[in-house]
């Protein structure tokens, strides 16, 4: 059991450091992702570490589907966790919507797993 004592001055540094423990790999297929999109993905996916502190990394793949006219932005997120990996694939009109939808789904999955672990 680890106990941390933090002053308000060190609290912000602790939050930033704990969010940085998860590595986020972003890959874009069939297009070049702008820095704004990469920052958005890092912000959204980085919040998943609040739900499970054992997450090692997240592999995010953004793909442009040229065959589909509507909902042609695809986001795949694979969370690498010891013992199991979680994978979600979502598509939407924009990459931001696809990323947000995938992150929401992963949050639900992580919350269910946490609840199951507590009940055992």
C-alpha positions as CSV (number, residue, x, y, z in Angstrom):
1,X,0.0,0.0,0.0
2,X,1.4,3.3,-1.1
3,X,0.5,6.6,0.7
4,X,1.2,9.9,-0.8
5,X,1.3,13.2,1.0
6,X,1.0,16.1,-1.3
7,X,0.9,19.8,-0.7
8,X,-1.3,21.9,-2.9
9,X,1.8,23.2,-4.6
10,X,2.9,19.7,-5.6
11,X,-0.6,18.5,-6.6
12,X,-0.5,19.9,-10.1
13,X,2.9,18.3,-10.7
14,X,1.6,14.9,-9.4
15,X,-1.4,15.0,-11.7
16,X,0.7,15.8,-14.7
17,X,3.3,13.1,-13.9
18,X,0.6,10.5,-13.3
19,X,-1.0,11.3,-16.7
20,X,2.3,10.9,-18.4
21,X,2.9,7.4,-17.2
22,X,0.7,6.0,-20.1
23,X,2.4,6.1,-23.5
24,X,0.2,7.1,-26.4
25,X,1.2,6.0,-29.9
26,X,-0.7,7.7,-32.7
27,X,-0.7,6.4,-36.2
28,X,-2.6,8.0,-39.1
29,X,-3.4,6.0,-42.3
30,X,-4.1,7.5,-45.7
31,X,-3.7,11.1,-44.4
32,X,-1.3,13.3,-42.4
33,X,-2.7,14.2,-38.9
34,X,-2.3,17.9,-37.9
35,X,-0.8,18.7,-34.5
36,X,-4.2,19.9,-33.2
37,X,-5.7,16.5,-33.9
38,X,-2.8,14.8,-32.2
39,X,-3.1,17.1,-29.2
40,X,-6.9,16.3,-29.0
41,X,-6.2,12.5,-29.1
42,X,-3.5,12.8,-26.4
43,X,-5.9,14.8,-24.2
44,X,-8.8,12.5,-24.6
45,X,-6.9,9.2,-24.4
46,X,-4.7,10.4,-21.6
47,X,-7.8,10.7,-19.4
48,X,-8.3,6.9,-19.5
49,X,-5.4,6.5,-17.0
50,X,-7.8,7.8,-14.3
51,X,-9.9,4.6,-14.7
52,X,-7.1,2.1,-14.6
53,X,-3.6,2.9,-13.3
54,X,-2.2,-0.4,-14.8
55,X,-2.5,0.8,-18.4
56,X,0.9,0.7,-20.0
57,X,0.1,2.3,-23.4
58,X,-2.5,3.1,-25.9
59,X,-2.2,2.5,-29.6
60,X,-4.4,4.9,-31.6
61,X,-4.9,4.5,-35.3
62,X,-6.8,7.1,-37.2
63,X,-7.8,6.1,-40.7
64,X,-9.6,7.8,-43.6
65,X,-11.9,5.4,-45.4
66,X,-12.1,6.5,-49.0
67,X,-14.8,4.0,-50.0
68,X,-17.4,5.3,-47.5
69,X,-18.8,8.8,-48.2
70,X,-20.4,9.4,-44.7
71,X,-18.8,8.4,-41.4
72,X,-15.5,7.9,-43.2
73,X,-13.2,8.8,-40.3
74,X,-12.2,5.7,-38.3
75,X,-10.5,5.6,-34.9
76,X,-9.1,2.4,-33.4
77,X,-7.8,2.4,-29.8
78,X,-6.0,-0.5,-28.2
79,X,-5.2,-0.2,-24.5
80,X,-2.3,-2.4,-23.5
81,X,-2.9,-3.6,-19.9
82,X,-1.1,-6.5,-18.2
83,X,-3.2,-9.6,-18.6
84,X,-5.5,-8.3,-21.3
85,X,-5.9,-5.7,-24.0
86,X,-9.0,-3.6,-24.7
87,X,-9.8,-2.7,-28.3
88,X,-12.4,-0.3,-29.7
89,X,-13.1,0.7,-33.2
90,X,-15.5,3.7,-34.0
91,X,-16.3,5.7,-37.1
92,X,-17.9,9.1,-37.4
93,X,-18.1,12.2,-39.6
94,X,-15.1,13.8,-37.9
95,X,-12.0,12.3,-36.2
96,X,-12.8,14.2,-33.0
97,X,-16.2,12.5,-32.8
98,X,-14.7,9.1,-33.5
99,X,-12.0,9.6,-30.9
100,X,-14.5,10.8,-28.3
101,X,-16.9,7.9,-29.0
102,X,-14.1,5.4,-28.7
103,X,-12.8,6.9,-25.4
104,X,-16.3,6.9,-23.9
105,X,-16.7,3.2,-24.8
106,X,-13.4,2.4,-23.2
107,X,-14.3,4.3,-20.1
108,X,-17.4,2.2,-19.8
109,X,-15.4,-1.0,-20.3
110,X,-12.8,0.0,-17.7
111,X,-15.5,1.0,-15.2
112,X,-17.2,-2.4,-15.6
113,X,-13.9,-4.2,-15.1
114,X,-13.2,-2.2,-12.0
115,X,-16.7,-3.0,-10.6
116,X,-16.2,-6.7,-11.3
117,X,-12.8,-6.7,-9.6
118,X,-14.3,-5.0,-6.5
119,X,-17.1,-7.5,-6.3
120,X,-14.7,-10.5,-6.3
